[in-house]
Amino acid sequence: MTQSLTSRRLAPLATPTDLEAHATKDIAAALTALLADVFTLYLKTKNFHWHMSGRHFRDYHLLLDEQGDQIIAMTDAVAERARKVGGTTLRSIGHIARLQRIPDNDADFVTPDDMLAELREDNKQLVSILRQVHQTTSEYDDFATTSLVEGWIDETERRVWFLFEASRTV
């Protein structure tokens, strides 16, 4: 029985795909790095949601809760695309930390205006990252991933827009 379990653990995760090996490698790597950024943005959004304060508390608290739900909803689809194209994806929090490009915020206190501004910039950075992933998936004619990325770009641009409008003073 032990030998059977060991041999199963050593079996490769070779998902069948018609993509060439270099395409699988590049697309899965792009999606895995994207996934690290999505998890980072999710946690930062929830951090700010939990620590919101001030006179617009309720509106901002609800906005960030809604945005957090939208961001976390991306994670499974991103990870599953990496697997569907024949690659692998994140395995741990440490893996996320090694790949993330969106910075953490561990400050004890952040003003509501700074929270909204930081999340707006982080979402803008995510749009840029998504465009890079789109370029990679388009290059290899991975139409399914490209289509998903286009939807995520639209959702992320919407978050940028809402964060911008919520932080306007006029």
Buried (B, 14 or more C-beta within 10 A) or exposed (E): EEEEEEEEEEEEEEBEBEBEEEBBBBBBBBBBBBBBBBBBBBBBBBBBBEBBEEEBEEEBBEBBBBBBEBBBEBBEBBBEBBBBBBBBBBEEEEBBEEBBBBEEBEEEEBEBBBBBBBBBBBBBBBBEBBEEBBEBBBEBEBEEBBEBBBEBBEBBBEBBEBBBEBBEEE
